[in-house]
Amino acid sequence: MAQVKEKTRMVDIASNAPGEVLLALGNEAIARGCMEAGVKVAAAYPGTPSSEILQTLSKAAKELGMYTQWSTNEIVAIEVATAASMAGLRAVTAMKAQGLNVALDFFLHLNLLGTRGGLVGVVCDDPQGWSSVNEQDSRWLIGRMADFPLLEPSSAQEAKDMAKWAFELSEEIESTVFIRSVTRISHGSGAITLGEMNGVSRTARFDRSFSPNPVPQKHAELKEKQRKARAMFEASPFNWYKGPESPRLIVVCSGTGWPFTVDALEALGLEDSVGVIKLGTTWPLPIEFILNNIRNNAPILIIEEVDPFIEVHLKEELYNRRNDNEFQKVYGKNTGHVNEVGELDPNKVINSIVGLMGTEYRSRDSDYNEKARKYAQDMTLPRPPIWCAGCPHRASLWALKHALRLDGMEGYATGDIGCYALDRYYGGWQLTRTQSCMGGGSGLASGFGKLQQFGFNQKVIANCGDSTFFHAAIPALINAVHHRADTTFLILDNSATGMTGFQPHPGTLLDAMGDPAVPVDIERLCRSLGCKVEVADPFDWEDAQEKLWNLIQQDGAKVMVMRRKCALLAAREDGPEYSVWVDPDKCIGEDCGCDRYCTRIFKCPGLIWDKGSEKAKVDEAVCAGCGFCVNICPQGAIVREKIS
C-alpha cells in the first residue's frame, strides 16, 4: 500500500504516464485532454465555472513547452488562440457562458474563416446561476446560430477524451470545435485514465491562403463542414444506447442528464423497461443514430440542461421525416415534463419518468423530511453571501455609504458581477442597484450622467473591480469623458481577479505562467483621458471618505481608485497586520446607539455577538487582523495593536 501511495504522489495531471489513474475535476480533465492533444497555445479570461482549465494548463506550460495567457477579455482570448491556429499550432480558449457573449462578434466571423491548426473552444454554462447573472444555454449560439460542431461530456473521463479528440476533428474538417460543459461537470470530480502525450513538434508560420472572402463561398463551405461533422458524429463512440430491445420509454440525454438518468432508473428499478440514448455530440444532431435506436415506437423523454435544445431539434427532425402523419411522442421541457429552469438532479429526473410511466415513488417518509428540516434549522448556522473578514470592498462601500448619506440626494451605485456585487446581499448595504454583465454598471452610469436636462439630480457611482475595468469598463469611461457625463467611477483595486481565484490581469506584475509582466497603471490611464483621479487606501477611513465626497460633488466624469490588496491574498503573503479585540468595559452591548452597530450594521464575520456577555467580541479564528473595524465603533470599544 505504501508503494501505491508513493507512486500516486509522483504522477500529476501533466505527467506523461499512460494508464495511470488520477482523480480530477472535470476542468482539469479537459486541460489534460488538451495536453495529450499537443496544445501549444491557450488563452482565456477567468470566469467560474471555467477558470481551472487555463490554470491547470498554465501550471504545466513551461514543462510542456506551451504558452498560456490570461487575456484582457474573452474576445481577445479567442483572437490570440486563433492566431496560433492560423500559424498551424493547436490552440484552445476557455470561458464561461457570459464570456461567449463578449467573444461572439469574433466567433461569428471565425466560423467562416476556418482553421489550420486544431482550434477548440470550451464554454462552461452555469445552470441555476450559482456564480453568474443568468443560467444561459450556450448551445443556441454555438450550434444553431454559429454552426460550430458541439461536444458535451457527461463525466471527467469523457471530458478528457473529448478534448483530445476535438483537436483531431477540428483539423479534419478545418473548423473550430466547441466543448460545452456545465458546473456539475466542470467542478465535479472523477477518475480519469491518462493517455499518451502528443509529442509532435510544429513550426509556427502563417498560411497566406487565409481569406475572409467571398462570403457566400465561405458560408457554403461552412455548411459542408457541418455535413461532414454530422457524418462523423453518427459513428461517434461518445453516443450510445443502453437498455432493452423493446423499451416502454426512451430517455434521450446529454451532459449531466446521463448520470442523473442512470441514478433515477436504478432507484426506480426500471433499467429493464427504459432505454437510454446518451448523446455526447449534440450539434449537428446525429439523427440517424437516434432514429436507429428509437425502438418499439416508445414515447421519448428528453433530459438536458438548461433549455430544450435537443428537444426542439429532435422534434424538427421527426417532423421532417413524418410518415403518414404519425408522430412519435416527445416529452421534455416544452411539454412541462422536465423542469424548465434550474439544475437537474436525480430526483427531478425520477419525477419526470414517474409521470410518464404511471408508477409511484417516494424517496423517504414525510416524517423523515420534517425531522431533517428541523435539525438543519436548529443545528446549522445560516451562511449568506458576505464579504470575507478584512475585505477592502467592505471599507470602500462603507465610505461610499457615508458619502451618499452626506449628499442627501438619494444617490446610488451601479455595478456588475464581482466580489463587490455582495453589496446587494445580506453582508452589504444595498447601495448597488443594478447588476448585469461585466462593465455594465459603468455603461449605465455614463447614461445616467446625461439625464440632467430631464430633471435627474441623483449622484451615480459606477462600482467596478480592477480586472473588470480592463475587461470591459474602459470604453464606458471614454464615452463618459467624451460626452461630459456627470458620474463617478469607483474602481475597487484589490490587485487580483478576486472572485474567480486571484488570476493576474493587466494591472498585475506577473502573467499566467508566473513570468514578469508590464502592469498597466489605472490612474495614469484615466488621467490620460482627462479625468480627475483620486487614489486612496479604503482603510484610511477619513482620507478615503473625504476624497470620495469631494469627487462626487464635482461635475463631469471622475475616477476614484480604492486600492488595498485582497484580504485573502494579504493573509497568504503578509499575514495579519493587527491584533484586534473588543474591550468589554467599553462595549455597551444592546445599549449601543445603533443596536449592535458593529455586528448588525458593519457585518464583518470577524466580529460576532456573544450571547453570554451580551456584547460584541472578535472571532479569532475568522478575524483577518485588518483593524479597520476600530473606525466604526462609536464607543471606541474595538482595540487594535500593530503586529511587529
N, C-alpha and C positions, 0 to 999 in steps of 0.2 A: 504493500500500500504506500509506503514511503517513497518508493521509486516512481509510482504513478503520479504522486503529488509533485515531485521534483520535475518530472517531465512536463506536467501541465504548466508549471510556472515558467518554463523556458520557452513555451510556444505562445505567441500572441497573435493578434489579428493580422499582422503584417508578415508573419513567418512563412517561408516557402516550405511548408510541411504538409504535403498532400496526404490525406487520410486522417489527419488529426481532427479531433472533435473539440469545438470550443462553445461556450455559452456566450451568446452575443445579442445585443439589441438588434432590432430589425434594421436600424440605420447603420449600425456597424457592419451588418451582413451585406448591405448594399455597397458600402465602401469596400469591403473585402472582394465582392464581385468585380468592382472597378479595378482593383489591384490585379486580380487574376486576369483581367482582360488586357492589361498593359496600358492603362490610362497614364498619360503624361502631363495633362493639364487639367486642373479642377478649379472652378471659381464659383462663389456663392455669396449670398448675403444671409447672415444668421436670422433664423425665424423658426420658432417652435411650431410643429414638431420635426423640423428638417435638419437642425443645426449639427447634430452629431455626425452627419455624413462627411462634411468637409473637415470637421475637427479630427475625425479618425484618419482621413487621408493626409491631413497636414502633419500629424504626428509621425507618419511614415514617409513623408515626402522626400527627405534627403536620403534616407536609406534606400528608397526605391527609384531615385532619380526622377521624381515628379516635381512639378511646380504647382503650388496652390496659392490662392489668394482669397481673402475676404474683400470682395469688391464693394464699391460705394453703394450700389443698389443692385437689384436683380437684373435690370436691363443691361447694365454694364457687365455683370457676371456672364450672361449668355453671349454677349458680344466678344468677351475675352475667350470663352470656350470655343466659340465659332471660329475665331481667328486661328486657333490651334488646329481645328478640323480642316479648315481651308488649306493649312500648311501640311496636311497629311498625318497629323497626330490624332490619337484617340483622346477625347476630352469629355468632361462631364460638368454639368451645373446642377445645383440643387436649391430648392426654395420651398416655402410654404405656399398654400393656395393663393393667399393675397399677394405674394411676390410675383406669381404668374401674371396677375393683373398689371403690375408695374412693367413687366417684360413683354407684354402681349404685342405691343407695336412692332417690336423686332421679330417676335416669333411668327407673326403673320406675313412677314417677308421671307423669313428663313425657310418656311415650308416650300416656297417656290424656288429658293436658291439652291437647295440641296447640300450635300456634304461630300467630303473626300475621306478624311479620317473619321472613324466612328464617333458620332456625337450623341450623347444620351442626356436627356433632361429628367430630373427626378422632382416630382411635385408631391408634397405631403399635405393632404387635406386634414381638417380638424373637425370631424363630426362632434356635435354638442358645443362647439366653440369654446373649448377649455382654455385656450390661450390665444383666441382670435376674436375679431369683431363680428364674424359671421361663420356659418358652417357650410361654406361654399363647396360645391361639387365641381371639380375642375375638368371632369371628363367631357362636358359640353364644349369647353374651349379647346381642349387638346384634340379631341376626336372629331366631333361633329363640325365644329367651326374651322379648325386649322388642318384637319386631315392628317394628323401625325399618328403613326401606329402606337398603340397603347397597351401596356402590360400591367397587370395587377397581382402582386404577390399575396399569398394567404398565410405565409409563415416566414420565419427568418431564413430557413434553408432555401425556400423558393425565392426570397428576395435576393440572396446571393447569386443563385443560379440564373435568375432572370437578368440581373445586372450584367453578368458576364456575357450572356447570350445577346443582350440588346446591342452591344457593340458590333457583333458579327452581323446581326440583322441590319443595323444602320449602314454598314459598308456594303452589304449585299444589295440593298435597294436604293442606296445613296440618299437616305433621308434621316433626319433626326428621329430618334425613337424615344418615347416617354415611358417612364415607370411612375405609376400613381400609387402612393402609399397613403395610409391613414394613421391616426395617432396610435391606435392599439397595435398596429403592425410595426410602426417606426419605434415606438417606445416599449413594445413587448419584447421579452427575451425568449430565445430558443436555441437549441443545439444546432450547430452548423458543421458540416464536414468540409474541411479545407481542400481546395483543388490546386492544380499546378499554376504557378505564376507564368504569365506570358512574357518571355524574355526577348521578344522581337524588338530590335532597335530600328528606329526610323529617323531620318534626317528631315528637319522641317524646311519646307520650301513651298511657296505659294504657287498654286496652279492657275496660270493666267487665263485658262479657259472659262473660269467662273464669270458669269454674266447674269444680271437680273432680268434681261430682256431676251426675246419679246415675251410679254406677259401671257398671252393666250397659249403659246407653246409651252411655257413653264407650267401653266395650270393643267394642260393636258398631260404633261409628264408626271405631275403630282397625282392625278387620278390613276395613271398607270402604276405608279409606285404603290398606291392603295390596293389595287387589284393583286399585285404581286405579294404584298404583305398578307392579304386575306388568304391567298392560296397556301402560303407558308403556315398561317395560323390554323388552317383546317387540320393539319397533321401535327400540331404542336404538342409536345409532351406536357405542357402546362395546362392542357384541357383534358378532362377525363370524366367518365361516367362510373358511378358506383351504385349498385342496388340490384333489385330483382329484374327479371326479364319482363314481367307483367306488373308494373307498379300501379298502385291506386292513386298515387300523386307523384309528380316530378318537381323537385326543387331545383331551380337554376340559380346559382350563386357565384359571387366573386369576392375577393378580398377577405374581410372578416366574416363574410357570410358563410364561408366554407367551415371554419372550425365551430362557429356557433350552431350551424345546422347539424353537424356531426354530434355535438353535445346534446342538442334538442332531440334528435332521433333516438339516441341512446337512452335518454331519460324517459322517453315515451315508449320505448321498446318497439319502434316502428322501422327498424333497419331492414326488415324483410318485406315491408309494404310500400316504402317510399324510395324512389330513385333520386339520385343527386347528380346533376350536371354541374361540374365545377369548371369555371372559366378563368384562365389566367391571362388570356388575350381578349380584351373587351372592345377594341376598335382597331381595324374593322371587325365586326362581329363574325365569328366563324359559323355562319348559319348552316352550312352543310353538316358540320359536326353536330350541331344542336339538333337538327332535323333527324339525323341518323340515330340519335339517342332519345328521341321522344317516342315513347313506347305505349302501346295499348290505348292510344287516344286519351291518355290520362290528363286531368287538369294540371296546369303548370303554375307554380308559385315562385315568384322572383324575390330573392333575398339579397339586398345590396345597400350600400351607403353612398351618398346621402339621398340622392334623387333617383327617380325611376328611369335611369339611363338605359339599362339593359331592357327593362320592361317596355319602354316606348319603341326601341328599335327592333326588338323581337316581334312585337305586335305588328309593326310595319312590314317586316319580312313575311310574317304569316299571312297578313292581308294580301300582299302581292302574290303569294303562292296559294291563295284560297282555291278550294276545289268544290264545285257545286254549292258554293255559298255556305259551306260548312266550316266553322271556325272552332279551333281548339280553345278552351277556356284558359285565359292567362290572368293570374291574380298577382297583386303586388301593392305598391304604394298608391297608385292611381285608383285602385278599387277599394281602398281602405282596409286591406288585409295585412298590411305591414305599416309600422309606424312611419308617419310622413316626415317627422323631424327628429333630430337627436340621434344618438348612437344606437346600434344594435346590441343585443346581448342574448344569451341562450333563452332566457325567459320570454323575451319578445318573440323570438322565433318559435318557441313552443306554442305561444298563444296563436300565432298565425297558422301553424299546422293543425292545431286542435280545432280551430274554427272551420277549416276546410274538411277535415277528416271526420268531424262529428264525434270525436272522442272526448273524454274528460280527463283532466289532470290537475292535481293540486300538489304543489311542491312541498308544502308544510301546513300544519294546522294553524288556524287563525289565532289560537291561543298562544302558539309559539311566536307568531309575528308580533302580537301585542306585547309579550314579555321582552322580546328583542328590542322593540321600540322604546319601552320604558327603561330598560337597562342602559341603552345607548344614551338616552336623555339624562339619566341620573348619574352615570359613571364616567362620562366623557366630557371634555371641555369643548365648547364651540371654537372653531378655528376660522374666523372670517378672514378674507384677504386684508392684509395690513402691511405697512412698510416695516422692514427689519429694524431692530433696535439699532440706533445710531445712523439711520439712513439720512443722508443730507437732503433728500427731497422733502422730508418732514419739516426740516428747518426752513427750506426755501418757500414751501407753501404756507408755512406759519407766518413768514414775513409778508407774503402776498396777502394772506387773510387780513392781517392788521393794516396793511397799506390800503386795501379796498375799503375796509371799515372806516378808516380816516377820511377817505374820499367821499363816502356817503352818497354815491350816485348809483348804487346797485350795480356796480361793476362785476365782471365775471371773467372766467378764463375759458379759452377754447383749448382742445387737446386732441390726442390720438391714442395710440397704443404704446405702452412702455411702463416702467415702474411708476412713473409719476401719475399714470392713469388710476392708481389705487386711491387717489384723492376722491374719486367718486364713490368709494365704498366705505365700509364701517370705520376704517382707520384714518380716513381723511376728513375734509370739511366741505366737500361738495361744491368747491369753488369752480371746478371744471364742469362745464355744462354741455360740452359736445364730445363725441367720440367717433372717430372714423379711421380712415387709412392713415398710414404714416405721412406726416406733413399736412394732413387735412386741417388740423387746427390752425396752422399758420396761414393757409389759404383762406379759411373762413375769417380769420382776424383781419386779413388785408381787405376783405369785402366789407365787414362790419365798419372798418375805419373810413369808409367813404359814404356813410349814410347820414351825415350831419345835416344835409340840406332837407332831409325828410323828418327832422326833429329828433334824431338819435343823439343822445347825450351821455350814454354809459361808457365807462372805460373798459376796453377789451384787452386782455393779456393773452398772448399765444404761448402756451406751455409746450416746450419741445426739448427732447433729450439731445445730447451731443451727437450720437450716432444717427438719430432721426434727422438732425439738422443737415448733416452731409448727405443723407439718403434722399430727402425729398423736400426740405423746407427752404433751401436757398432760392429756388425760383419764386416762391411766395414772398420772401423778403425783398427780392429785387422788384417784384411787382408793387409791393407796398411803398418802397422808396420812390419808384418812378412815378406813381400816381399820388404821392403825398398822402397816403392813408394814415389816419391818426390811430396808431396802435403800438403796443409794446410787445416785443418778442422776449420772452423769458426762457433763456437757454440753460437747461439744467445739466451742467457738465460734470459727470461723475467718473470720467476717464475710462469708460468701457461701454460696450453694448450690454448693459446690465441684465435685463430681463431674460435674455436668451443664453447667458453663460459666459459673460465677460470677454467676448471676442474683441479683437482690435478693430479700429476704424480709422479713417484718415486723420484723426486728431491724435492718435497714439504713437508711441515711439517704436513699436515693433509690428511686424506683419504676421500673417498666419503661420509662417514657418519659424517664427522667433527671430528673424533677422532684423537689423536696424531699418527703420523706415523714416521717411520725411514727414513729420507731423505738420498738418495744416493748422495755422493759428486762427481760431474762430474770431477773436476780436479784431485782428488785423484785416481779415477778410470782410467783416462787417463794416469796419471803418472805411475800407476802400470803396464801399458803396455809398458813402456819405452819411452813414448812421451815427447818431450819438450813442456811444457804447460805454457802459459801466461794468466793472468786474468786482465781485465781492465773494467772500467766503460766507456761506449761509450761516455758519456757526458764529461768525462775528455779528451778532444779532443787531446791534444798533447801527453799524455801518451798512449792513445789507438792507435793512428796512428803510433807512434814510435815502440811500441811493435809488431804491426801487420807487419810493414815494415821489421823489423829485422827477424821475423819468416819466412816471405816469402823468404828471401834471403838464409835461411839455407836449407840443404839437408834433405831428409827423411820425415817421417810423423810427423807433428807438429799440435798442437792444440791451438787455440786462443779462450778463453771464454770471450764474451762480456756480462757483467752482469748488468742489470738495470731492475727494475720492470716495467711491462706493464703500459703504461700511464693511461689506464682506471682503472686498479687496484689501482695505486698510487693516482689517483684523489679521488677514493672512500675511501681509507684507510688513506691517509696522507694529501690530499688537495694540492693546488699548492705550489711549492717551491719558486717561484719568482713572483714579479710583473714586467711585461715586457711592454715596449713601444718603439716607434720609435721617435728619436729626429729629428723633421722636419728641424732644422737648419743644421744638419749634412748629412741628406739624400739628395743625389744629383739626385734622380729620374732617368729620361731617360738617364742622362749623366753617370750613373753607368757603370763601365768598362765592365760588362757582361750583360748589358741591363736588368735592373730589376733583378739583381742576386738573391736577397732574395726570390722573388715570382715566377720567371720563372725557376730558376735553383734549388733552395733548395726545393720549393714546399710544405712547411708546410701550411696546411689550416688555421693556426692561423695568418699567415702573408698574407695580401691582398693588392691589388693595389687600391689606392684611386684616382678615375678618376678626382675628383675635384681639388686636390692639385698636381696631377701627381707625387705622392710619395707613398712609402710604409707606411702601418700602421698596427697595431695589432688589430685583431678582438677579442675584449674582451670576446665575447660570445663563442668563439671557443678555444682560446689560453689555453693551459694546464698549463702554468706557469712553464715550464721546464727550460727555459732560455738558452737552447743550441744554439739558433739562434744568440746569440751575437758573436759566434765563426765564423760565415760565412759572416758577413757584412764587406766588405773591407774598408768601410768608418768609421766604429765604430759608426754607427748611431743607432743601436739597444741597448737599455739600459735595464738592469735588476736590481732589488733591492730585496734583500733577505727578505722574509716574516718571521717575528719573530714568 
